[in-house]
Amino acid sequence: MHFREVTRARTAFPDEVEALGLSKGAVAMLIVRHAYAVGGVLVVVNEMTLDASRYLREWDFPAATDGA
């Protein structure tokens, strides 16, 4: 299994402000995660809208060592 995520930040829409208890003009973090099974079959899509002031995204990944 492997995952692919797209993350972006933008001003929260009015319905998100209300649902998340944000102040007007607050920033929302949007994450769309795709989960793929062996063979590349898409099995789950998860869309999240978060209060950007309460979350920190962190990635840890190896760097290419072949000069590419």
N, C-alpha and C positions, 0 to 999 in steps of 0.2 A: 504494500500500500504506500502511496505517496500523496502529498498534499500540495496544492497551489493556492496562495493567498494574494489577494489584491487589497491594499489598505490605502485609504485616502481620508483627508480631513476637510471639512467644510462647515460653514455656518449651519446650525441646526434649523430644520424646517419647523414651522409653528406646531405641527402635531407632535414632533419629536420633543420640542421644548416642554409641551404639556405632559407627554407620556414619561419623560425622564426627569421631570422636575427641574429643568434647566432655567437659567435666566435668559431673557431675550438677547440674542447676539452671541450666545455660547457656541463653542465649537463642538461638533459631533465627529466621532471617528467611525468610519464605515469599514467593515471587514467582510469580504466575501471569500469563504474557504471552500475549495473543491477537494473532495477526497476521491482518489482513484484506487481501485483494486488492482491486483496483479493483472497484467495484460492491458492496462490503461482504461478499464471500464469505469466511468464515472458512477459513484455509488451514493454520494451525499453532497449537497450544496447547502452551506450554512451562511446566512446573511445576518450580520450583527451591526447594530447601531449603538454606540457607546458614548458616554460623556468623556470627551477627550482629556478633561482635567483630572480624571480619576484613573487613567490607564497609561501604562508605559509598554511600548512594544519593543522587544529585544530579540535579535537574531544572532545565532552563533553558527558559522559555517566555515568550512575549509577553503583556503585559497588554492588556486591552480598552481601546481609545482612544475608543470611542463613548459613554462614560458608562454602559455597561451593567455 
